[in-house]
Structure formats: C-alpha cells, structure tokens
C-alpha cells in the first residue's frame, strides 16, 4: 500500500523503506501520480511519528522504474518540495531534506537547478507567511 514505511537499522545507520506504488501480477510497479502523492503523505506522517529530527535523504519518487506517465524529474522534485513544506508546517520532523538526483537527469532533461531552487524558496516563503497568518497549509 503506498505510504507504508518501515525503518531498518544497520549499524549506526537507519534506513526507511517506503512503499510507493502497488505492483501488478508480474511484480512491476503500477505508478500513478496519486499513489506517489499518497506515498509522500505516508512518509511525512511516518517521520512525524517516528523521527528523531535527523537528516532525511530521498530519491526522486515517481520517476524511472515507477513509470508515472508524463512526470518529468523537475516536476517530481517540485512535488516533493511542496509536499515537504506542507507536512513540516504541521510538525517539524527533520533538520534537513536532501533530494538525490542523478547527474544525468540534468544533462538529458535540460533541467535547471536554479529554477528548482527558486521554486523551493517561493514555497518556503509562502509557507512562512501562511503559518504566521494562521492560514491553511499549502
């Protein structure tokens, strides 16, 4: 079920395994935009309940093998950022979020990291304003 998460400990490291998409009868993921969003919501809820406010490293969800139709990597990053900002406005559960992106994605997809950084700044500013005003989350 998308959003189901478990923690695995190996030595001093902790890893969270997240179910992102349901599998078909052949064992292949059946990715959809909505199941990816459900997975992100489940991850943030899990971290809110279990996290000790350390760093979180996350790959791009919904790209590559997930096969979400028409989901470009730039948009996948933006949806993670928007979802993260919304979730952390309710409860802070980590000190840092790192999104891991393969370098080839920038070359092959004509992707601007500056544009993504600008988007993240706008989302953060909007969320601060909404939080201070007591308005709804994103």
CORBELGI-V538652 format. One record per backbone hydrogen bond with DSSP energy under -0.5 kcal/mol. CO is the residue of the C=O (numbers start at 0). NH is the residue of the N-H. If there is no record, write none. Layout:
# CORBELGI-V538652
co=[CO:CO]
nh=[NH:NH]
This chain:
# CORBELGI-V538652
co=[0:3:5:7:9:12:14:14:15:16:17:18:21:23:27:31:32:33:34:35:36:37:38:39:40:41:42:43:44:45:46:53:53:55:57:61:62:63:65:66:67:69:71:72:73:74:75:76:77:78:79:80:81:82:83:84:85:86:86:92:95:97:97:98:99:101:101:102:102:103:104:105:106:110:111:112:113:114:115:116:117:118:119:120:121:122:123:124:125:126:127:128:129:129:130]
nh=[3:18:16:14:12:9:7:16:17:5:19:2:29:26:23:35:36:37:38:39:40:41:42:43:44:45:46:47:48:49:50:94:95:97:99:67:65:66:30:68:70:71:75:76:77:78:79:80:81:82:83:84:85:86:87:88:89:89:90:52:55:57:99:100:59:104:105:105:106:107:108:110:109:112:115:116:117:118:119:120:121:122:123:124:125:126:127:128:129:130:131:132:133:134:133]
